[in-house]
Amino acid sequence: MQRGDDQQVEEVPPTDQFVAEAEHFARSVRAGKLLPPAEDGTAQARVIEALYASAETGRAVSLGD
């Protein structure tokens, strides 16, 4: 068996990502808190900012909670 022989194609229906984001935002507002995956996005933004700061200073940057 060669590599890739067991590949499967999965079809995903098209969606409007901007509508999905707006709907998610509205659900978060109604809930009064960021709902997943927004929490993941916030954490990712913190990591990216720490990476930039680390690259600038050449030192490890704590994410600190």
N, C-alpha and C positions, 0 to 999 in steps of 0.2 A: 504494500500500500504506500503510495506516495503522499507526501504532505499535502493537505488540502483536499484530499479525496472525500473527506467526510463533511464538507461544507454544506450548510443549509442556507437557503435564502428566506428571509422573513420579510413579508410585506407589511409596512406600517401605513395606515391611512394618513393622508395629508392633513395637516392641522395648521391653524394660524397661531404662531407662537406668541404674537402680541396680544391676541384675545385671551389666550391661556394665562399670560402674565397678568393681564388686567383682572381677570376673574380670580386668580390666586390672591392678588392684592386686595380685592374686595372682600374675599373670605377672611383674610388676615385682619382687615379693619373691623369686620363684624365680630371676630373672635377677640379682638383687643390685644393681639400679640402676633408675632411673626410665626407663621405656620411653616412646617417643613415643605419644601426644601429651602425656603428663604433663610432659615437659620444656618444651613450649610453655606449659603452664599456669603453671609456675614462672616462666618468663620474663615472662609476662603479669602475674603478680602483682607482680614487681619493677617493671615499668613503671607499673602503677597506683599503687604506693606512691610512686614518684618523682613522678608527676603530683600526688598529694595534697601531697607535701612542697613541690613547686614552687608550687602554688596558695597554700599557707600563707605561703611566704617571698617570693613574687614573683620568684624567681630560678630559673635553670636548675639542674637536679639531675642529676649524672652517675650513670649506672648502674654504672660501674666494675666491672671483672671480677675 
